Amino acid sequence: MTKVKINLIDGRSMTAELDEQAAPITVANFLKLVDSGFYNGLIFHRVIPDFMIQGGGMDASLCPKETKSIKGEFKSNGVNNPISHKLGVLSMARTNVPDSASSQFFICVADCAFLDGQYAAFGRLVDEESMQIAIDISKVKRVRVGYYDDVPYESIVIESVVRV
């Protein structure tokens, strides 16, 4: 399994391992974006305690950074993905369209098995420190900004995502 480190601008980092067997298209897309520096300077723009943190698609002014969509690798879209959405799992965010995932991902900060079969889980955080950082991010002060009502009051900026 390939490992990546999500480095935050405040010096914290989360390490995750990606599961190429469960979600080969998703992992290949994510690593292509990692290798190109796509995530550098983007933010976690949705944070919901006891649920998840979402990032990888917007800058601090909430301007989206677009990229190509991929096939959703989950059961309701015809793909047998065995990863359950538990604490620390990485999964792809999407719209109501099954094949709309592109760059935005989320990290579960609680067990969210109700998402199984509907979203493409593709990895997991590897240690307690990484999980605690994700949980801490989910609990920051939030504000409503336009359509979004769970935006961190102070931006949680991704400095880089790199292979390790």
KAQUISUL-V926068 format. One line per field, one symbol per residue. phi: phi as a letter, one per 40 degrees, with the letter a starting at -180 (. if undefined). burial: # if it has 9 or more other C-alpha atoms within 8 Angstrom, else .. A space follows every 10 residues. Layout:
BEGIN
phi: ???
burial: ???
END
This chain:
BEGIN
phi: .cbbbccccc gcabbbbbbc ccaccccccd cccdccgdcd gcbccbbbdg aabbagabcc cgccbcaccb cccadcbgbc bccccbdgcc accacccdbb cbbcbbbcba cbdccdgbbc caiacbaccc ccccccccbc cbbcbfccbb cddbdbccca bbcb
burial: .########. ..######## .######### ..###.#.## #########. ########## ........## #####.#.#. #..####### ####...### ########## ##...##### ######...# #.###.#### .###....## ##..###### ###.
END
